[in-house]
Amino acid sequence: MCSEFLSELHWEDGFAIPVANQENKILEDQLAKLREEKSNLQDQLHDYEERINSMTSHLKNVNQEFLFTQSLYKARESEIESEEHFKAIAERELGRVKNETQLLEKEMAIIRERKSQMEVGVACCGPASEPALSRENLPFL
């Protein structure tokens, strides 16, 4: 009933009702303090909600960055593994080529030795035997 009467007078919450006695004045002061405290708490709640939203957004960004970093780490790990594999293949190939080179060098030494022996034989036998030697199919001469 009181609120209907005040609304007809266009009375707002901020207007104070005339005080009848000291007890009402104390109650009005308490009401004003409680309203102020409510307003402060609502402001504080709003600030906390904004902080929570900001922190939630930040956490989401951090998680995305973490996942991206993790994927980069896995990619790099895979790359290193591939490089180690290719290195092992290259080392095996190098060993094979070295062995083949050694075999070819030994074969070349044998052929040079055979060639020098034949040259000595040709020099000893003279020019008459040269046509016979040239007819032979001598390897690598």
Backbone as a printed PyTorch tensor [residue, N CA C, xyz], in Angstrom:
tensor([[[  0.8070,  -1.1800,   0.0000],
         [  0.0000,   0.0000,   0.0000],
         [  0.8580,   1.2560,   0.0000]],

        [[  1.8780,   1.2460,   0.7830],
         [  2.7770,   2.3960,   0.8800],
         [  3.4700,   2.6300,  -0.4520]],

        [[  3.8940,   1.5450,  -1.1270],
         [  4.5860,   1.6840,  -2.4030],
         [  3.6500,   2.2140,  -3.4790]],

        [[  2.3700,   1.8460,  -3.4260],
         [  1.4020,   2.3720,  -4.3860],
         [  1.2410,   3.8770,  -4.2050]],

        [[  1.1680,   4.2880,  -2.9640],
         [  1.0170,   5.7020,  -2.6630],
         [  2.2310,   6.4830,  -3.1570]],

        [[  3.4270,   5.9380,  -2.8980],
         [  4.6590,   6.6120,  -3.3250],
         [  4.7750,   6.6360,  -4.8440]],

        [[  4.3440,   5.5930,  -5.5170],
         [  4.4220,   5.5800,  -6.9710],
         [  3.4730,   6.6070,  -7.5820]],

        [[  2.3360,   6.8380,  -6.9310],
         [  1.4140,   7.8680,  -7.4160],
         [  2.0250,   9.2490,  -7.2750]],

        [[  2.8510,   9.4280,  -6.2760],
         [  3.5160,  10.7120,  -6.0880],
         [  4.7840,  10.8330,  -6.9370]],

        [[  5.0860,   9.8140,  -7.7400],
         [  6.3250,   9.7580,  -8.5190],
         [  7.5290,   9.8280,  -7.6000]],

        [[  7.4270,   9.0570,  -6.5350],
         [  8.4890,   9.0060,  -5.5330],
         [  9.4870,   7.9260,  -5.9530]],

        [[ 10.7820,   8.2630,  -6.0180],
         [ 11.8040,   7.3010,  -6.4400],
         [ 12.5190,   6.7380,  -5.2270]],

        [[ 13.3150,   5.6980,  -5.4550],
         [ 14.0310,   5.0450,  -4.3560],
         [ 15.0200,   5.9850,  -3.6770]],

        [[ 15.5560,   6.9130,  -4.4350],
         [ 16.5550,   7.8140,  -3.8640],
         [ 15.9820,   8.8390,  -2.8990]],

        [[ 14.6830,   9.1020,  -3.0040],
         [ 14.0730,  10.0810,  -2.1000],
         [ 13.8680,   9.4560,  -0.7380]],

        [[ 14.1250,  10.2270,   0.2680],
         [ 13.9440,   9.7290,   1.6390],
         [ 12.5330,  10.0560,   2.1230]],

        [[ 11.9740,   9.1090,   2.8060],
         [ 10.6500,   9.3100,   3.4060],
         [ 10.8570,  10.1460,   4.6630]],

        [[ 10.0100,  11.0900,   4.8860],
         [ 10.1840,  11.8900,   6.1030],
         [ 10.1690,  10.9840,   7.3260]],

        [[ 11.0900,  11.2600,   8.2020],
         [ 11.2560,  10.4200,   9.3870],
         [ 10.3010,  10.8350,  10.4920]],

        [[  9.7370,   9.8090,  11.0430],
         [  8.8090,  10.0810,  12.1420],
         [  9.5370,  10.0980,  13.4730]],

        [[ 10.5390,   9.2430,  13.6190],
         [ 11.2390,   9.2090,  14.8980],
         [ 12.6780,   8.7430,  14.6830]],

        [[ 13.4100,   8.6350,  15.7820],
         [ 14.8280,   8.2740,  15.7490],
         [ 15.0290,   6.8360,  15.2550]],

        [[ 14.1420,   5.9580,  15.6300],
         [ 14.2500,   4.5480,  15.2310],
         [ 14.1480,   4.4080,  13.7160]],

        [[ 13.2360,   5.1560,  13.0960],
         [ 13.0980,   5.1290,  11.6400],
         [ 14.3390,   5.6990,  10.9560]],

        [[ 14.9100,   6.7440,  11.5720],
         [ 16.1110,   7.3500,  11.0140],
         [ 17.2420,   6.3300,  11.0120]],

        [[ 17.3940,   5.5710,  12.0820],
         [ 18.4410,   4.5430,  12.1670],
         [ 18.1980,   3.4730,  11.1000]],

        [[ 16.9370,   3.0790,  10.9340],
         [ 16.5980,   2.0710,   9.9290],
         [ 16.8810,   2.5740,   8.5130]],

        [[ 16.5730,   3.8590,   8.2740],
         [ 16.8530,   4.4340,   6.9590],
         [ 18.3490,   4.4930,   6.6940]],

        [[ 19.1300,   4.8460,   7.7100],
         [ 20.5900,   4.8760,   7.5510],
         [ 21.1240,   3.4740,   7.2500]],

        [[ 20.5880,   2.5040,   7.9600],
         [ 21.0050,   1.1190,   7.7160],
         [ 20.6220,   0.6860,   6.2990]],

        [[ 19.4290,   1.0720,   5.8770],
         [ 18.9710,   0.7430,   4.5300],
         [ 19.8750,   1.3890,   3.4770]],

        [[ 20.2510,   2.6490,   3.6960],
         [ 21.1360,   3.3460,   2.7550],
         [ 22.4940,   2.6540,   2.6950]],

        [[ 23.0150,   2.2650,   3.8640],
         [ 24.3050,   1.5660,   3.8990],
         [ 24.2090,   0.2240,   3.1790]],

        [[ 23.1110,  -0.4900,   3.4080],
         [ 22.9380,  -1.7890,   2.7570],
         [ 22.8120,  -1.6370,   1.2370]],

        [[ 22.1010,  -0.5730,   0.8100],
         [ 21.9830,  -0.3260,  -0.6320],
         [ 23.3500,   0.0020,  -1.2370]],

        [[ 24.1210,   0.8050,  -0.5230],
         [ 25.4630,   1.1520,  -1.0050],
         [ 26.3400,  -0.0900,  -1.0580]],

        [[ 26.2530,  -0.9000,  -0.0150],
         [ 27.0380,  -2.1360,   0.0270],
         [ 26.6240,  -3.0640,  -1.1140]],

        [[ 25.3040,  -3.1330,  -1.3690],
         [ 24.7990,  -3.9560,  -2.4700],
         [ 25.3570,  -3.4570,  -3.8010]],

        [[ 25.3510,  -2.1460,  -3.9860],
         [ 25.8640,  -1.5600,  -5.2200],
         [ 27.3580,  -1.8700,  -5.3800]],

        [[ 28.1030,  -1.7060,  -4.2800],
         [ 29.5430,  -1.9990,  -4.3250],
         [ 29.7950,  -3.4770,  -4.6370]],

        [[ 29.0100,  -4.3410,  -4.0070],
         [ 29.1710,  -5.7750,  -4.2400],
         [ 28.7990,  -6.1510,  -5.6750]],

        [[ 27.7680,  -5.4850,  -6.2240],
         [ 27.3970,  -5.7490,  -7.6150],
         [ 28.5110,  -5.2980,  -8.5620]],

        [[ 29.0980,  -4.1250,  -8.2590],
         [ 30.2230,  -3.6520,  -9.0710],
         [ 31.3960,  -4.6310,  -8.9840]],

        [[ 31.6630,  -5.0740,  -7.7650],
         [ 32.7510,  -6.0210,  -7.5550],
         [ 32.4630,  -7.3430,  -8.2890]],

        [[ 31.2200,  -7.7900,  -8.2160],
         [ 30.8230,  -9.0100,  -8.9180],
         [ 31.0220,  -8.8490, -10.4260]],

        [[ 30.6170,  -7.6970, -10.9390],
         [ 30.7910,  -7.4230, -12.3730],
         [ 32.2800,  -7.4550, -12.7380]],

        [[ 33.1080,  -6.8270, -11.9040],
         [ 34.5550,  -6.8410, -12.1530],
         [ 35.0990,  -8.2730, -12.1460]],

        [[ 34.6610,  -9.0670, -11.1740],
         [ 35.1140, -10.4510, -11.0880],
         [ 34.6590, -11.2600, -12.3020]],

        [[ 33.4320, -11.0080, -12.7440],
         [ 32.9430, -11.7190, -13.9310],
         [ 33.7710, -11.3610, -15.1580]],

        [[ 34.1270, -10.0760, -15.2890],
         [ 34.9750,  -9.6520, -16.4070],
         [ 36.3470, -10.3160, -16.3250]],

        [[ 36.9090, -10.3610, -15.1100],
         [ 38.2130, -11.0100, -14.9230],
         [ 38.1330, -12.4970, -15.2640]],

        [[ 37.0470, -13.1320, -14.8290],
         [ 36.8800, -14.5600, -15.1240],
         [ 36.7870, -14.7770, -16.6310]],

        [[ 36.0260, -13.9220, -17.3110],
         [ 35.9120, -14.0360, -18.7690],
         [ 37.2640, -13.8180, -19.4390]],

        [[ 38.0030, -12.8160, -18.9590],
         [ 39.3300, -12.5500, -19.5260],
         [ 40.2670, -13.7290, -19.2840]],

        [[ 40.2320, -14.2550, -18.0630],
         [ 41.1050, -15.3870, -17.7380],
         [ 40.7100, -16.6330, -18.5230]],

        [[ 39.4160, -16.8310, -18.7170],
         [ 38.9500, -17.9720, -19.5020],
         [ 39.4300, -17.8470, -20.9430]],

        [[ 39.3080, -16.6530, -21.4860],
         [ 39.7740, -16.4160, -22.8470],
         [ 41.2890, -16.6250, -22.9370]],

        [[ 42.0040, -16.1170, -21.9480],
         [ 43.4630, -16.2730, -21.9230],
         [ 43.8420, -17.7550, -21.8210]],

        [[ 43.1460, -18.4860, -20.9620],
         [ 43.4100, -19.9190, -20.8160],
         [ 43.1720, -20.6490, -22.1330]],

        [[ 42.1150, -20.2680, -22.8260],
         [ 41.8200, -20.8750, -24.1240],
         [ 42.9670, -20.6050, -25.1000]],

        [[ 43.4570, -19.3630, -25.1220],
         [ 44.5740, -19.0110, -26.0020],
         [ 45.8400, -19.7740, -25.6190]],

        [[ 46.0870, -19.8830, -24.3110],
         [ 47.2730, -20.6080, -23.8420],
         [ 47.1800, -22.0780, -24.2470]],

        [[ 45.9920, -22.6690, -24.1120],
         [ 45.8150, -24.0700, -24.5080],
         [ 46.0490, -24.2560, -26.0030]],

        [[ 45.5410, -23.3220, -26.8040],
         [ 45.7570, -23.4020, -28.2510],
         [ 47.2450, -23.2840, -28.5710]],

        [[ 47.9150, -22.3500, -27.9170],
         [ 49.3490, -22.1740, -28.1370],
         [ 50.1150, -23.4230, -27.6990]],

        [[ 49.6900, -24.0090, -26.5840],
         [ 50.3290, -25.2270, -26.0950],
         [ 50.1700, -26.3600, -27.1080]],

        [[ 48.9600, -26.5200, -27.6440],
         [ 48.7300, -27.5630, -28.6420],
         [ 49.5640, -27.3180, -29.9000]],

        [[ 49.6580, -26.0510, -30.3050],
         [ 50.4680, -25.7050, -31.4690],
         [ 51.9380, -26.0160, -31.2050]],

        [[ 52.4230, -25.6390, -30.0100],
         [ 53.8110, -25.9000, -29.6470],
         [ 54.0690, -27.4030, -29.5880]],

        [[ 53.1160, -28.1360, -29.0580],
         [ 53.2450, -29.5860, -28.9890],
         [ 53.3300, -30.1870, -30.3950]],

        [[ 52.5110, -29.6950, -31.2980],
         [ 52.5520, -30.2190, -32.6710],
         [ 53.8780, -29.8580, -33.3440]],

        [[ 54.3970, -28.6540, -33.0690],
         [ 55.7100, -28.2840, -33.6070],
         [ 56.7970, -29.2030, -33.0540]],

        [[ 56.6980, -29.5040, -31.7580],
         [ 57.6690, -30.3850, -31.1170],
         [ 57.6380, -31.7710, -31.7590]],

        [[ 56.4400, -32.3020, -31.9610],
         [ 56.3120, -33.6290, -32.5760],
         [ 56.8420, -33.6130, -34.0090]],

        [[ 56.5610, -32.5360, -34.7370],
         [ 57.0490, -32.4310, -36.1130],
         [ 58.5730, -32.3900, -36.1270]],

        [[ 59.1520, -31.6250, -35.2050],
         [ 60.6190, -31.5340, -35.1220],
         [ 61.2160, -32.8830, -34.7210]],

        [[ 60.5620, -33.5660, -33.8010],
         [ 61.0150, -34.8890, -33.3780],
         [ 61.0100, -35.8530, -34.5690]],

        [[ 59.9620, -35.7970, -35.3500],
         [ 59.8560, -36.6380, -36.5420],
         [ 60.9350, -36.2700, -37.5600]],

        [[ 61.1750, -34.9800, -37.7030],
         [ 62.2040, -34.5100, -38.6280],
         [ 63.5790, -35.0220, -38.2010]],

        [[ 63.8740, -34.9570, -36.9060],
         [ 65.1590, -35.4390, -36.3920],
         [ 65.2890, -36.9390, -36.6260]],

        [[ 64.2060, -37.6590, -36.3820],
         [ 64.2150, -39.1070, -36.6020],
         [ 64.5000, -39.4220, -38.0690]],

        [[ 63.8810, -38.6750, -38.9750],
         [ 64.1180, -38.8800, -40.4080],
         [ 65.5680, -38.5620, -40.7660]],

        [[ 66.0930, -37.4710, -40.2080],
         [ 67.4810, -37.0970, -40.4890],
         [ 68.4430, -38.1710, -39.9900]],

        [[ 68.1710, -38.7350, -38.8170],
         [ 69.0230, -39.8030, -38.2930],
         [ 68.9460, -41.0340, -39.1960]],

        [[ 67.7570, -41.3270, -39.6910],
         [ 67.5890, -42.4610, -40.6000],
         [ 68.3850, -42.2360, -41.8890]],

        [[ 68.2580, -41.0380, -42.4720],
         [ 68.9960, -40.7350, -43.6970],
         [ 70.5000, -40.7270, -43.4450]],

        [[ 70.9120, -40.2880, -42.2760],
         [ 72.3350, -40.2980, -41.9220],
         [ 72.8460, -41.7340, -41.8700]],

        [[ 72.0670, -42.6280, -41.2450],
         [ 72.4660, -44.0330, -41.1700],
         [ 72.5620, -44.6370, -42.5720]],

        [[ 71.6020, -44.3020, -43.4420],
         [ 71.6380, -44.8010, -44.8220],
         [ 72.8860, -44.2790, -45.5320]],

        [[ 73.1800, -42.9910, -45.3510],
         [ 74.3490, -42.3860, -45.9950],
         [ 75.6390, -43.0190, -45.4740]],

        [[ 75.7040, -43.3070, -44.1740],
         [ 76.9010, -43.9350, -43.6100],
         [ 77.0880, -45.3440, -44.1740]],

        [[ 75.9950, -46.0910, -44.3050],
         [ 76.0940, -47.4290, -44.9030],
         [ 76.5590, -47.3310, -46.3580]],

        [[ 75.9990, -46.3780, -47.0800],
         [ 76.3830, -46.1770, -48.4790],
         [ 77.8580, -45.7860, -48.5690]],

        [[ 78.3070, -44.9350, -47.6570],
         [ 79.7110, -44.5220, -47.6350],
         [ 80.6120, -45.7280, -47.3830]],

        [[ 80.2370, -46.5770, -46.4340],
         [ 81.0200, -47.7840, -46.1680],
         [ 81.0740, -48.6960, -47.3810]],

        [[ 79.9390, -48.8480, -48.0520],
         [ 79.8920, -49.6780, -49.2540],
         [ 80.7820, -49.1010, -50.3490]],

        [[ 80.7230, -47.7820, -50.5340],
         [ 81.5370, -47.1310, -51.5630],
         [ 83.0200, -47.2520, -51.2180]],

        [[ 83.3720, -47.1230, -49.9430],
         [ 84.7800, -47.2790, -49.5400],
         [ 85.2710, -48.6920, -49.8440]],

        [[ 84.4530, -49.6900, -49.5050],
         [ 84.8350, -51.0740, -49.8000],
         [ 85.0060, -51.2900, -51.2940]],

        [[ 84.0700, -50.7530, -52.0670],
         [ 84.1470, -50.8900, -53.5180],
         [ 85.3840, -50.1850, -54.0610]],

        [[ 85.6960, -49.0240, -53.4980],
         [ 86.8840, -48.2750, -53.9140],
         [ 88.1440, -49.0770, -53.6100]],

        [[ 88.2060, -49.6750, -52.4320],
         [ 89.3700, -50.4900, -52.0750],
         [ 89.5190, -51.6750, -53.0280]],

        [[ 88.4000, -52.3310, -53.3320],
         [ 88.4590, -53.4550, -54.2710],
         [ 88.9450, -53.0010, -55.6460]],

        [[ 88.4280, -51.8540, -56.0930],
         [ 88.8500, -51.3370, -57.4000],
         [ 90.3210, -50.9440, -57.3890]],

        [[ 90.7930, -50.3750, -56.2890],
         [ 92.2110, -50.0060, -56.1900],
         [ 93.0930, -51.2560, -56.2130]],

        [[ 92.6670, -52.3240, -55.5210],
         [ 93.4220, -53.5830, -55.5440],
         [ 93.4490, -54.1510, -56.9560]],

        [[ 92.2930, -54.1230, -57.6080],
         [ 92.2090, -54.6230, -58.9770],
         [ 93.0930, -53.8100, -59.9060]],

        [[ 93.0940, -52.4810, -59.7080],
         [ 93.9570, -51.6030, -60.5220],
         [ 95.4280, -51.9320, -60.2770]],

        [[ 95.7880, -52.1940, -59.0210],
         [ 97.1800, -52.5360, -58.7100],
         [ 97.5660, -53.8500, -59.3810]],

        [[ 96.6650, -54.8230, -59.3640],
         [ 96.9340, -56.1150, -60.0100],
         [ 97.0950, -55.9210, -61.5110]],

        [[ 96.2240, -55.1270, -62.1040],
         [ 96.2880, -54.8760, -63.5510],
         [ 97.5750, -54.1470, -63.9010]],

        [[ 97.9740, -53.1660, -63.0940],
         [ 99.2360, -52.4360, -63.3560],
         [100.4250, -53.3950, -63.2740]],

        [[100.3820, -54.2550, -62.2790],
         [101.4660, -55.2300, -62.1070],
         [101.5300, -56.1510, -63.3200]],

        [[100.3810, -56.6490, -63.7560],
         [100.3200, -57.5240, -64.9290],
         [100.8270, -56.7860, -66.1710]],

        [[100.4140, -55.4990, -66.2740],
         [100.8390, -54.6950, -67.4290],
         [102.3450, -54.5140, -67.4250]],

        [[102.8940, -54.1890, -66.2500],
         [104.3480, -53.9820, -66.1900],
         [105.0850, -55.2890, -66.4720]],

        [[104.5620, -56.4280, -66.0230],
         [105.1910, -57.7210, -66.3220],
         [105.1490, -57.9940, -67.8160]],

        [[104.0460, -57.6750, -68.4360],
         [103.9240, -57.8860, -69.8750],
         [104.8500, -56.9650, -70.6470]],

        [[104.9920, -55.7300, -70.1640],
         [105.9000, -54.7950, -70.8310],
         [107.3350, -55.2970, -70.7230]],

        [[107.6770, -55.8520, -69.5710],
         [109.0200, -56.4210, -69.3980],
         [109.1860, -57.6140, -70.3310]],

        [[108.1470, -58.4260, -70.4170],
         [108.1990, -59.5860, -71.3200],
         [108.3260, -59.1650, -72.7650]],

        [[107.6570, -58.1340, -73.1640],
         [107.7170, -57.6280, -74.5360],
         [109.1030, -57.0550, -74.7990]],

        [[109.6420, -56.3750, -73.8160],
         [110.9630, -55.7800, -73.9920],
         [112.0200, -56.8790, -74.1210]],

        [[111.8620, -57.9580, -73.4240],
         [112.8260, -59.0610, -73.4660],
         [112.7260, -59.8390, -74.7770]],

        [[111.5870, -60.0630, -75.2270],
         [111.3770, -60.8990, -76.4080],
         [111.6720, -60.1540, -77.6990]],

        [[111.5620, -58.8770, -77.6750],
         [111.9050, -58.1020, -78.8450],
         [110.7210, -57.7530, -79.7090]],

        [[110.9990, -57.0320, -80.8010],
         [109.9390, -56.5760, -81.6700],
         [109.2680, -57.6980, -82.4660]],

        [[109.8860, -58.8150, -82.5880],
         [109.2990, -59.8900, -83.3770],
         [108.0580, -60.4590, -82.6920]],

        [[108.0550, -60.4270, -81.4030],
         [106.9210, -61.0050, -80.6900],
         [105.8020, -60.0020, -80.4430]],

        [[106.0400, -58.7530, -80.7570],
         [105.0240, -57.7130, -80.5310],
         [103.7420, -57.9620, -81.3120]],

        [[103.7840, -58.3290, -82.5660],
         [102.5340, -58.5710, -83.2820],
         [101.7330, -59.6950, -82.6530]],

        [[102.4120, -60.6860, -82.1220],
         [101.6790, -61.7880, -81.4970],
         [100.9810, -61.3160, -80.2260]],

        [[101.6390, -60.4580, -79.4680],
         [101.0610, -59.9490, -78.2280],
         [ 99.8980, -59.0070, -78.5140]],

        [[100.0180, -58.2340, -79.5600],
         [ 98.9500, -57.2920, -79.8600],
         [ 97.6970, -58.0190, -80.3120]],

        [[ 97.8710, -59.2270, -80.8620],
         [ 96.7200, -59.9920, -81.2810],
         [ 95.9650, -60.5680, -80.0880]],

        [[ 96.6820, -60.7910, -79.0050],
         [ 96.0090, -61.3280, -77.8270],
         [ 95.0490, -60.2750, -77.2700]],

        [[ 94.0250, -60.7530, -76.7060],
         [ 93.0260, -59.8380, -76.1290],
         [ 93.4060, -59.5910, -74.6750]],

        [[ 94.2160, -58.5850, -74.4230],
         [ 94.6780, -58.2890, -73.0670],
         [ 93.7140, -57.3040, -72.4050]],

        [[ 93.2540, -57.6240, -71.2100],
         [ 92.3010, -56.7110, -70.5470],
         [ 92.9790, -55.4510, -70.0410]],

        [[ 92.3150, -54.3410, -70.1580],
         [ 92.6820, -53.0420, -69.5840],
         [ 94.0420, -52.5540, -70.0240]],

        [[ 94.4490, -52.7290, -71.2440],
         [ 95.7230, -52.1860, -71.6980],
         [ 95.5080, -50.9540, -72.4910]]])
